[in-house]
Amino acid sequence: MSNGPFYQGGCGCGAVTLMATGVPLGAAHCDCVDCRGADGSATGLLFWPEVSVQFAGGLDELEHHRARHGGDQLRCRRCKEWVLAVHEKAGIIELPAGVLPEMTEPVADGAAFLDRLGHRRR
């Protein structure tokens, strides 16, 4: 993990926890089928270097799902909340913004990541 600020968060029931350090690469709202299915509407996403995010607890509570955009989505087995998506080839972790409630600083526009990571707009 990198130096700099760190943020803690996780799923809604608290079974899965994670930490992100440093500054996200960007942020965007996505309305692809997977993101709308996760939250019922467009989802705020934060894009982090893969090395900047790690699980603090609850690894045994994760369910893996291959998203249409190619990322490996991880959800909490208990509350079914989407916790993150891993884009291994790109070296990027995609976090729904609500997973990190402490993250309130403005973030650079990351709309270009949506195309790069295979999200499709309606």
ZAMI-523744 format. One record per atom (N, C-alpha, C, O): residue number from 1; x negated, y, z. Coordinates in nm, 2 decimals. Layout:
BEGIN
[site NUM, [X, Y, Z]]
...
This chain:
BEGIN
[site 1, [-0.09, -0.12, 0.00]]
[site 1, [0.00, 0.00, 0.00]]
[site 1, [-0.09, 0.12, 0.00]]
[site 1, [-0.20, 0.12, 0.05]]
[site 2, [-0.04, 0.23, -0.06]]
[site 2, [-0.12, 0.35, -0.07]]
[site 2, [-0.11, 0.44, 0.06]]
[site 2, [-0.02, 0.41, 0.15]]
[site 3, [-0.19, 0.54, 0.07]]
[site 3, [-0.18, 0.63, 0.18]]
[site 3, [-0.08, 0.73, 0.15]]
[site 3, [-0.03, 0.74, 0.03]]
[site 4, [-0.04, 0.81, 0.24]]
[site 4, [0.06, 0.92, 0.22]]
[site 4, [0.18, 0.89, 0.30]]
[site 4, [0.19, 0.80, 0.39]]
[site 5, [0.29, 0.96, 0.27]]
[site 5, [0.42, 0.94, 0.35]]
[site 5, [0.47, 0.80, 0.33]]
[site 5, [0.44, 0.74, 0.22]]
[site 6, [0.54, 0.75, 0.42]]
[site 6, [0.61, 0.62, 0.41]]
[site 6, [0.75, 0.63, 0.45]]
[site 6, [0.79, 0.71, 0.53]]
[site 7, [0.83, 0.54, 0.39]]
[site 7, [0.97, 0.54, 0.41]]
[site 7, [1.02, 0.40, 0.44]]
[site 7, [0.97, 0.30, 0.38]]
[site 8, [1.11, 0.39, 0.54]]
[site 8, [1.16, 0.26, 0.57]]
[site 8, [1.31, 0.25, 0.54]]
[site 8, [1.38, 0.35, 0.54]]
[site 9, [1.35, 0.13, 0.50]]
[site 9, [1.49, 0.11, 0.47]]
[site 9, [1.52, -0.03, 0.45]]
[site 9, [1.45, -0.12, 0.50]]
[site 10, [1.63, -0.06, 0.38]]
[site 10, [1.67, -0.20, 0.36]]
[site 10, [1.82, -0.21, 0.32]]
[site 10, [1.88, -0.11, 0.28]]
[site 11, [1.87, -0.33, 0.34]]
[site 11, [2.01, -0.35, 0.30]]
[site 11, [2.10, -0.30, 0.40]]
[site 11, [2.06, -0.25, 0.51]]
[site 12, [2.23, -0.30, 0.37]]
[site 12, [2.33, -0.24, 0.46]]
[site 12, [2.35, -0.31, 0.60]]
[site 12, [2.38, -0.25, 0.70]]
[site 13, [2.33, -0.45, 0.60]]
[site 13, [2.35, -0.52, 0.72]]
[site 13, [2.22, -0.53, 0.81]]
[site 13, [2.22, -0.57, 0.92]]
[site 14, [2.10, -0.48, 0.75]]
[site 14, [1.98, -0.48, 0.82]]
[site 14, [1.90, -0.61, 0.82]]
[site 14, [1.79, -0.62, 0.88]]
[site 15, [1.95, -0.71, 0.75]]
[site 15, [1.88, -0.84, 0.74]]
[site 15, [1.75, -0.83, 0.66]]
[site 15, [1.65, -0.90, 0.69]]
[site 16, [1.75, -0.74, 0.56]]
[site 16, [1.63, -0.72, 0.47]]
[site 16, [1.58, -0.58, 0.50]]
[site 16, [1.66, -0.49, 0.49]]
[site 17, [1.45, -0.57, 0.53]]
[site 17, [1.39, -0.44, 0.55]]
[site 17, [1.27, -0.43, 0.46]]
[site 17, [1.20, -0.53, 0.43]]
[site 18, [1.24, -0.30, 0.42]]
[site 18, [1.12, -0.28, 0.34]]
[site 18, [1.06, -0.14, 0.37]]
[site 18, [1.12, -0.06, 0.44]]
[site 19, [0.94, -0.12, 0.32]]
[site 19, [0.87, 0.00, 0.33]]
[site 19, [0.82, 0.05, 0.20]]
[site 19, [0.77, -0.04, 0.12]]
[site 20, [0.82, 0.18, 0.17]]
[site 20, [0.76, 0.23, 0.05]]
[site 20, [0.67, 0.34, 0.09]]
[site 20, [0.70, 0.42, 0.18]]
[site 21, [0.55, 0.35, 0.03]]
[site 21, [0.45, 0.45, 0.07]]
[site 21, [0.42, 0.54, -0.05]]
[site 21, [0.43, 0.50, -0.17]]
[site 22, [0.38, 0.66, -0.02]]
[site 22, [0.34, 0.75, -0.13]]
[site 22, [0.46, 0.83, -0.18]]
[site 22, [0.55, 0.86, -0.11]]
[site 23, [0.45, 0.85, -0.31]]
[site 23, [0.55, 0.93, -0.38]]
[site 23, [0.61, 0.85, -0.50]]
[site 23, [0.53, 0.79, -0.57]]
[site 24, [0.74, 0.84, -0.52]]
[site 24, [0.79, 0.77, -0.63]]
[site 24, [0.74, 0.83, -0.76]]
[site 24, [0.71, 0.95, -0.77]]
[site 25, [0.74, 0.74, -0.86]]
[site 25, [0.70, 0.79, -1.00]]
[site 25, [0.81, 0.88, -1.06]]
[site 25, [0.78, 0.96, -1.14]]
[site 26, [0.93, 0.85, -1.02]]
[site 26, [1.04, 0.93, -1.08]]
[site 26, [1.18, 0.88, -1.02]]
[site 26, [1.18, 0.78, -0.95]]
[site 27, [1.28, 0.95, -1.06]]
[site 27, [1.42, 0.91, -1.02]]
[site 27, [1.51, 0.93, -1.13]]
[site 27, [1.49, 1.02, -1.22]]
[site 28, [1.62, 0.86, -1.14]]
[site 28, [1.72, 0.87, -1.25]]
[site 28, [1.85, 0.81, -1.20]]
[site 28, [1.86, 0.73, -1.10]]
[site 29, [1.96, 0.85, -1.27]]
[site 29, [2.09, 0.78, -1.25]]
[site 29, [2.11, 0.69, -1.37]]
[site 29, [2.09, 0.73, -1.49]]
[site 30, [2.15, 0.56, -1.34]]
[site 30, [2.17, 0.47, -1.45]]
[site 30, [2.31, 0.42, -1.45]]
[site 30, [2.37, 0.40, -1.34]]
[site 31, [2.37, 0.40, -1.56]]
[site 31, [2.51, 0.35, -1.57]]
[site 31, [2.51, 0.23, -1.66]]
[site 31, [2.62, 0.20, -1.72]]
[site 32, [2.40, 0.15, -1.66]]
[site 32, [2.41, 0.02, -1.73]]
[site 32, [2.50, -0.08, -1.66]]
[site 32, [2.54, -0.05, -1.55]]
[site 33, [2.53, -0.19, -1.73]]
[site 33, [2.63, -0.28, -1.67]]
[site 33, [2.58, -0.34, -1.54]]
[site 33, [2.66, -0.35, -1.44]]
[site 34, [2.45, -0.37, -1.52]]
[site 34, [2.40, -0.42, -1.39]]
[site 34, [2.41, -0.32, -1.28]]
[site 34, [2.46, -0.35, -1.17]]
[site 35, [2.37, -0.20, -1.31]]
[site 35, [2.38, -0.09, -1.21]]
[site 35, [2.52, -0.06, -1.17]]
[site 35, [2.55, -0.04, -1.05]]
[site 36, [2.61, -0.05, -1.27]]
[site 36, [2.75, -0.02, -1.23]]
[site 36, [2.81, -0.14, -1.16]]
[site 36, [2.89, -0.12, -1.07]]
[site 37, [2.77, -0.26, -1.19]]
[site 37, [2.82, -0.38, -1.12]]
[site 37, [2.78, -0.38, -0.98]]
[site 37, [2.85, -0.44, -0.89]]
[site 38, [2.66, -0.33, -0.95]]
[site 38, [2.60, -0.33, -0.81]]
[site 38, [2.68, -0.23, -0.72]]
[site 38, [2.70, -0.26, -0.61]]
[site 39, [2.71, -0.11, -0.77]]
[site 39, [2.76, -0.01, -0.69]]
[site 39, [2.90, 0.04, -0.74]]
[site 39, [2.96, 0.12, -0.67]]
[site 40, [2.95, -0.01, -0.85]]
[site 40, [3.08, 0.04, -0.90]]
[site 40, [3.07, 0.17, -0.98]]
[site 40, [3.18, 0.21, -1.03]]
[site 41, [2.96, 0.23, -0.99]]
[site 41, [2.94, 0.36, -1.06]]
[site 41, [2.80, 0.37, -1.10]]
[site 41, [2.71, 0.28, -1.07]]
[site 42, [2.76, 0.48, -1.16]]
[site 42, [2.62, 0.51, -1.19]]
[site 42, [2.54, 0.50, -1.06]]
[site 42, [2.59, 0.55, -0.95]]
[site 43, [2.42, 0.45, -1.07]]
[site 43, [2.34, 0.43, -0.95]]
[site 43, [2.22, 0.52, -0.95]]
[site 43, [2.15, 0.53, -1.05]]
[site 44, [2.19, 0.58, -0.84]]
[site 44, [2.06, 0.66, -0.83]]
[site 44, [1.95, 0.56, -0.81]]
[site 44, [1.95, 0.48, -0.72]]
[site 45, [1.84, 0.57, -0.89]]
[site 45, [1.73, 0.48, -0.88]]
[site 45, [1.60, 0.56, -0.85]]
[site 45, [1.58, 0.67, -0.90]]
[site 46, [1.51, 0.50, -0.77]]
[site 46, [1.38, 0.55, -0.75]]
[site 46, [1.28, 0.45, -0.80]]
[site 46, [1.29, 0.33, -0.78]]
[site 47, [1.18, 0.50, -0.88]]
[site 47, [1.08, 0.41, -0.94]]
[site 47, [0.95, 0.43, -0.87]]
[site 47, [0.90, 0.54, -0.86]]
[site 48, [0.90, 0.31, -0.82]]
[site 48, [0.77, 0.31, -0.74]]
[site 48, [0.67, 0.22, -0.81]]
[site 48, [0.71, 0.12, -0.87]]
[site 49, [0.54, 0.25, -0.79]]
[site 49, [0.44, 0.16, -0.83]]
[site 49, [0.46, 0.03, -0.75]]
[site 49, [0.49, 0.04, -0.63]]
[site 50, [0.44, -0.08, -0.81]]
[site 50, [0.47, -0.21, -0.74]]
[site 50, [0.39, -0.22, -0.61]]
[site 50, [0.43, -0.28, -0.52]]
[site 51, [0.26, -0.17, -0.61]]
[site 51, [0.18, -0.18, -0.49]]
[site 51, [0.23, -0.09, -0.38]]
[site 51, [0.17, -0.11, -0.27]]
[site 52, [0.32, 0.00, -0.40]]
[site 52, [0.37, 0.09, -0.30]]
[site 52, [0.49, 0.04, -0.22]]
[site 52, [0.53, 0.11, -0.12]]
[site 53, [0.54, -0.08, -0.25]]
[site 53, [0.66, -0.13, -0.19]]
[site 53, [0.63, -0.27, -0.13]]
[site 53, [0.58, -0.35, -0.20]]
[site 54, [0.67, -0.29, -0.01]]
[site 54, [0.66, -0.42, 0.05]]
[site 54, [0.77, -0.45, 0.15]]
[site 54, [0.83, -0.36, 0.21]]
[site 55, [0.80, -0.58, 0.16]]
[site 55, [0.91, -0.62, 0.25]]
[site 55, [0.85, -0.62, 0.39]]
[site 55, [0.74, -0.67, 0.42]]
[site 56, [0.93, -0.57, 0.49]]
[site 56, [0.89, -0.58, 0.63]]
[site 56, [0.96, -0.69, 0.70]]
[site 56, [0.91, -0.74, 0.80]]
[site 57, [1.07, -0.74, 0.65]]
[site 57, [1.14, -0.85, 0.71]]
[site 57, [1.26, -0.90, 0.62]]
[site 57, [1.30, -0.83, 0.53]]
[site 58, [1.30, -1.02, 0.65]]
[site 58, [1.41, -1.07, 0.58]]
[site 58, [1.39, -1.14, 0.44]]
[site 58, [1.48, -1.16, 0.37]]
[site 59, [1.26, -1.18, 0.42]]
[site 59, [1.24, -1.25, 0.29]]
[site 59, [1.32, -1.37, 0.27]]
[site 59, [1.36, -1.40, 0.15]]
[site 60, [1.35, -1.44, 0.37]]
[site 60, [1.44, -1.56, 0.36]]
[site 60, [1.58, -1.53, 0.33]]
[site 60, [1.66, -1.62, 0.31]]
[site 61, [1.62, -1.40, 0.34]]
[site 61, [1.76, -1.36, 0.32]]
[site 61, [1.78, -1.31, 0.17]]
[site 61, [1.89, -1.26, 0.14]]
[site 62, [1.68, -1.32, 0.09]]
[site 62, [1.69, -1.26, -0.05]]
[site 62, [1.74, -1.36, -0.15]]
[site 62, [1.70, -1.48, -0.14]]
[site 63, [1.82, -1.32, -0.24]]
[site 63, [1.87, -1.39, -0.35]]
[site 63, [1.81, -1.33, -0.48]]
[site 63, [1.81, -1.20, -0.49]]
[site 64, [1.76, -1.41, -0.57]]
[site 64, [1.71, -1.35, -0.69]]
[site 64, [1.81, -1.37, -0.81]]
[site 64, [1.87, -1.47, -0.82]]
[site 65, [1.81, -1.27, -0.89]]
[site 65, [1.90, -1.27, -1.01]]
[site 65, [1.83, -1.20, -1.12]]
[site 65, [1.77, -1.09, -1.10]]
[site 66, [1.83, -1.26, -1.24]]
[site 66, [1.77, -1.20, -1.36]]
[site 66, [1.87, -1.10, -1.41]]
[site 66, [1.97, -1.14, -1.46]]
[site 67, [1.83, -0.97, -1.41]]
[site 67, [1.92, -0.86, -1.46]]
[site 67, [1.92, -0.86, -1.62]]
[site 67, [1.82, -0.91, -1.68]]
[site 68, [2.02, -0.81, -1.68]]
[site 68, [2.03, -0.80, -1.82]]
[site 68, [1.91, -0.72, -1.88]]
[site 68, [1.87, -0.74, -1.99]]
[site 69, [1.86, -0.62, -1.80]]
[site 69, [1.75, -0.54, -1.85]]
[site 69, [1.62, -0.60, -1.84]]
[site 69, [1.52, -0.54, -1.87]]
[site 70, [1.61, -0.72, -1.78]]
[site 70, [1.49, -0.80, -1.77]]
[site 70, [1.42, -0.80, -1.64]]
[site 70, [1.33, -0.88, -1.61]]
[site 71, [1.47, -0.71, -1.55]]
[site 71, [1.41, -0.70, -1.41]]
[site 71, [1.46, -0.82, -1.33]]
[site 71, [1.57, -0.87, -1.36]]
[site 72, [1.39, -0.85, -1.23]]
[site 72, [1.43, -0.95, -1.13]]
[site 72, [1.49, -0.88, -1.01]]
[site 72, [1.42, -0.82, -0.93]]
[site 73, [1.63, -0.88, -1.00]]
[site 73, [1.70, -0.81, -0.90]]
[site 73, [1.70, -0.90, -0.77]]
[site 73, [1.72, -1.02, -0.78]]
[site 74, [1.68, -0.84, -0.66]]
[site 74, [1.68, -0.91, -0.53]]
[site 74, [1.79, -0.85, -0.45]]
[site 74, [1.80, -0.73, -0.43]]
[site 75, [1.88, -0.93, -0.40]]
[site 75, [2.00, -0.89, -0.32]]
[site 75, [1.99, -0.96, -0.18]]
[site 75, [1.93, -1.07, -0.17]]
[site 76, [2.05, -0.90, -0.08]]
[site 76, [2.06, -0.96, 0.05]]
[site 76, [2.17, -1.07, 0.04]]
[site 76, [2.28, -1.05, -0.01]]
[site 77, [2.13, -1.19, 0.09]]
[site 77, [2.22, -1.30, 0.09]]
[site 77, [2.34, -1.28, 0.18]]
[site 77, [2.45, -1.33, 0.15]]
[site 78, [2.32, -1.20, 0.29]]
[site 78, [2.43, -1.18, 0.38]]
[site 78, [2.53, -1.08, 0.33]]
[site 78, [2.65, -1.10, 0.32]]
[site 79, [2.48, -0.95, 0.30]]
[site 79, [2.58, -0.85, 0.27]]
[site 79, [2.59, -0.83, 0.12]]
[site 79, [2.67, -0.74, 0.07]]
[site 80, [2.51, -0.90, 0.04]]
[site 80, [2.51, -0.89, -0.11]]
[site 80, [2.47, -0.76, -0.17]]
[site 80, [2.48, -0.73, -0.29]]
[site 81, [2.41, -0.67, -0.08]]
[site 81, [2.36, -0.54, -0.13]]
[site 81, [2.23, -0.56, -0.22]]
[site 81, [2.14, -0.64, -0.18]]
[site 82, [2.23, -0.49, -0.33]]
[site 82, [2.11, -0.49, -0.41]]
[site 82, [2.00, -0.41, -0.34]]
[site 82, [2.02, -0.30, -0.31]]
[site 83, [1.89, -0.48, -0.32]]
[site 83, [1.78, -0.41, -0.25]]
[site 83, [1.67, -0.36, -0.34]]
[site 83, [1.62, -0.24, -0.32]]
[site 84, [1.64, -0.43, -0.45]]
[site 84, [1.54, -0.37, -0.54]]
[site 84, [1.54, -0.46, -0.67]]
[site 84, [1.59, -0.57, -0.67]]
[site 85, [1.47, -0.41, -0.77]]
[site 85, [1.44, -0.49, -0.89]]
[site 85, [1.29, -0.48, -0.92]]
[site 85, [1.23, -0.37, -0.91]]
[site 86, [1.24, -0.59, -0.96]]
[site 86, [1.09, -0.59, -0.99]]
[site 86, [1.08, -0.60, -1.14]]
[site 86, [1.14, -0.68, -1.21]]
[site 87, [1.00, -0.51, -1.20]]
[site 87, [0.96, -0.51, -1.34]]
[site 87, [0.81, -0.54, -1.35]]
[site 87, [0.73, -0.45, -1.35]]
[site 88, [0.78, -0.67, -1.34]]
[site 88, [0.65, -0.72, -1.32]]
[site 88, [0.55, -0.67, -1.44]]
[site 88, [0.44, -0.62, -1.41]]
[site 89, [0.60, -0.68, -1.56]]
[site 89, [0.51, -0.64, -1.67]]
[site 89, [0.47, -0.49, -1.66]]
[site 89, [0.36, -0.45, -1.70]]
[site 90, [0.57, -0.41, -1.62]]
[site 90, [0.54, -0.26, -1.61]]
[site 90, [0.48, -0.23, -1.48]]
[site 90, [0.42, -0.11, -1.47]]
[site 91, [0.48, -0.32, -1.38]]
[site 91, [0.42, -0.29, -1.25]]
[site 91, [0.50, -0.19, -1.17]]
[site 91, [0.45, -0.11, -1.09]]
[site 92, [0.63, -0.19, -1.19]]
[site 92, [0.72, -0.10, -1.13]]
[site 92, [0.83, -0.17, -1.05]]
[site 92, [0.88, -0.27, -1.09]]
[site 93, [0.86, -0.11, -0.93]]
[site 93, [0.97, -0.15, -0.85]]
[site 93, [1.08, -0.05, -0.86]]
[site 93, [1.05, 0.07, -0.85]]
[site 94, [1.20, -0.09, -0.88]]
[site 94, [1.31, 0.00, -0.89]]
[site 94, [1.40, -0.02, -0.77]]
[site 94, [1.45, -0.13, -0.74]]
[site 95, [1.42, 0.09, -0.69]]
[site 95, [1.50, 0.08, -0.57]]
[site 95, [1.62, 0.17, -0.59]]
[site 95, [1.61, 0.28, -0.63]]
[site 96, [1.74, 0.11, -0.55]]
[site 96, [1.86, 0.20, -0.54]]
[site 96, [1.83, 0.31, -0.44]]
[site 96, [1.78, 0.28, -0.33]]
[site 97, [1.86, 0.43, -0.47]]
[site 97, [1.82, 0.54, -0.38]]
[site 97, [1.88, 0.52, -0.23]]
[site 97, [1.81, 0.56, -0.14]]
[site 98, [1.99, 0.46, -0.22]]
[site 98, [2.05, 0.44, -0.09]]
[site 98, [1.97, 0.34, 0.00]]
[site 98, [2.00, 0.34, 0.12]]
[site 99, [1.88, 0.27, -0.05]]
[site 99, [1.80, 0.17, 0.02]]
[site 99, [1.70, 0.24, 0.12]]
[site 99, [1.66, 0.19, 0.22]]
[site 100, [1.66, 0.36, 0.08]]
[site 100, [1.57, 0.44, 0.15]]
[site 100, [1.64, 0.57, 0.21]]
[site 100, [1.62, 0.68, 0.15]]
[site 101, [1.71, 0.56, 0.31]]
[site 101, [1.79, 0.68, 0.36]]
[site 101, [1.70, 0.79, 0.41]]
[site 101, [1.75, 0.91, 0.41]]
[site 102, [1.58, 0.77, 0.44]]
[site 102, [1.49, 0.87, 0.49]]
[site 102, [1.43, 0.95, 0.37]]
[site 102, [1.38, 1.06, 0.39]]
[site 103, [1.44, 0.90, 0.25]]
[site 103, [1.38, 0.97, 0.13]]
[site 103, [1.47, 1.08, 0.09]]
[site 103, [1.57, 1.06, 0.02]]
[site 104, [1.44, 1.21, 0.12]]
[site 104, [1.52, 1.32, 0.09]]
[site 104, [1.44, 1.43, 0.01]]
[site 104, [1.51, 1.52, -0.04]]
[site 105, [1.31, 1.41, -0.02]]
[site 105, [1.24, 1.50, -0.10]]
[site 105, [1.28, 1.49, -0.24]]
[site 105, [1.32, 1.39, -0.29]]
[site 106, [1.27, 1.61, -0.32]]
[site 106, [1.30, 1.60, -0.46]]
[site 106, [1.20, 1.51, -0.53]]
[site 106, [1.08, 1.50, -0.49]]
[site 107, [1.24, 1.45, -0.63]]
[site 107, [1.16, 1.35, -0.71]]
[site 107, [1.16, 1.39, -0.85]]
[site 107, [1.26, 1.44, -0.90]]
[site 108, [1.05, 1.37, -0.92]]
[site 108, [1.04, 1.40, -1.07]]
[site 108, [1.15, 1.32, -1.15]]
[site 108, [1.18, 1.21, -1.11]]
[site 109, [1.19, 1.38, -1.26]]
[site 109, [1.29, 1.32, -1.34]]
[site 109, [1.23, 1.19, -1.40]]
[site 109, [1.12, 1.20, -1.47]]
[site 110, [1.29, 1.08, -1.38]]
[site 110, [1.24, 0.95, -1.43]]
[site 110, [1.33, 0.89, -1.54]]
[site 110, [1.33, 0.77, -1.56]]
[site 111, [1.41, 0.97, -1.61]]
[site 111, [1.50, 0.92, -1.71]]
[site 111, [1.43, 0.83, -1.81]]
[site 111, [1.49, 0.74, -1.87]]
[site 112, [1.31, 0.87, -1.85]]
[site 112, [1.23, 0.79, -1.95]]
[site 112, [1.21, 0.65, -1.90]]
[site 112, [1.20, 0.56, -1.98]]
[site 113, [1.21, 0.62, -1.77]]
[site 113, [1.19, 0.49, -1.72]]
[site 113, [1.31, 0.40, -1.76]]
[site 113, [1.29, 0.28, -1.77]]
[site 114, [1.43, 0.46, -1.77]]
[site 114, [1.55, 0.37, -1.80]]
[site 114, [1.53, 0.30, -1.93]]
[site 114, [1.55, 0.18, -1.94]]
[site 115, [1.48, 0.37, -2.04]]
[site 115, [1.45, 0.31, -2.16]]
[site 115, [1.33, 0.21, -2.15]]
[site 115, [1.34, 0.10, -2.20]]
[site 116, [1.23, 0.25, -2.09]]
[site 116, [1.10, 0.17, -2.07]]
[site 116, [1.13, 0.04, -2.00]]
[site 116, [1.07, -0.06, -2.04]]
[site 117, [1.22, 0.04, -1.91]]
[site 117, [1.25, -0.08, -1.83]]
[site 117, [1.37, -0.16, -1.89]]
[site 117, [1.42, -0.26, -1.82]]
[site 118, [1.43, -0.11, -2.00]]
[site 118, [1.53, -0.19, -2.06]]
[site 118, [1.68, -0.16, -2.02]]
[site 118, [1.77, -0.24, -2.06]]
[site 119, [1.70, -0.06, -1.94]]
[site 119, [1.84, -0.02, -1.91]]
[site 119, [1.90, 0.03, -2.04]]
[site 119, [1.84, 0.10, -2.12]]
[site 120, [2.03, 0.01, -2.05]]
[site 120, [2.10, 0.06, -2.17]]
[site 120, [2.21, 0.15, -2.12]]
[site 120, [2.29, 0.12, -2.02]]
[site 121, [2.22, 0.27, -2.19]]
[site 121, [2.33, 0.36, -2.15]]
[site 121, [2.45, 0.32, -2.23]]
[site 121, [2.45, 0.26, -2.34]]
[site 122, [2.57, 0.36, -2.18]]
[site 122, [2.70, 0.33, -2.24]]
[site 122, [2.71, 0.41, -2.37]]
[site 122, [2.81, 0.40, -2.44]]
